């Protein structure tokens, strides 16, 4: 099976990789994750975190003056069930 045909929760693995790269700690991809994203990116970022860390992120609505965004948190791969404990 070619990598470009693999999907997770409807997203191609390449899109998951791009999203995960944008939100994880570049010095330690296994570290906890904390990021803010716009609504149209929530599903993709959550799927990417689940795919790469085997953890379930939490999502919190953030309302500012003229902008709505979401804070996404995850314990990260290291602290998750698949981590190197």
N, C-alpha and C positions, 0 to 999 in steps of 0.2 A: 504494500500500500504506500502510495506516495504521500509525503508529508503535507503537501498542499491540499490533499483531499481529507485530511483528518480534521474533525471538528469536536468541540466540547461545548455543550449547551448552545449549539447553533453557531458558534464562532470558529472561524478557521484558526488553527494553531499559530499561524504567523501573526494574526491579529492579537491573540492572547500574549504572545511573546513581546510584541511591541508595547502593549498596555502594561504588562508586568515590568518590563524594563523601565518604563516611565514612572512607576510608583515605588519600586523597591529601593532599598539602600544600596547604592552602587558599590559600596565597600563590603557589604555583607548581605547577600540576597536572602539569607536565612533569618535575618533579624525581623522584629515586629514591623508592621507596616502602618503608616498613618499618612493619609493623603486627602486632598480636597479635589473634587471633580464636579463638573457640570452634570446635570441630569441625564443628558444623552449618553454619557460615558459610564454611568453606574453599573449597568448590567455587564458590560464588557470587562470593566476593571474587577468586579466581583468574581466573574467567571475566571479571569486570569489568576487572581489570588488563589482561588480554590484549586485550579489546575496545577499551579506550581508549588503550592505550600501544603495542600491537603488540609486546609483549615477553612472555617466559615467566617467570612468577614462580617462586621456589623456596619450598618449605614445609619447616619444621623443627618437629618435635614438641618441646614444652616441658612437662616434668612438674614440678609443684610439689607440695607436701604433699598437698592434697586437690583439686587442680585440674589438668586437662590442657588445654592450649591449643596453638595453633600460631603460629609466627612466619612471616610471609610477607614476602619481599623481592622487589623488582623494580628494574631499573636505571632505569626511567622512560622516558617517551616521548622526551625529548630525547636520551638516549644509545642508544635503540633504533634499529632499522632504518628506521623511518618518521620519525625525529626530524629536527630542523632543525640539521644538522651544518654 
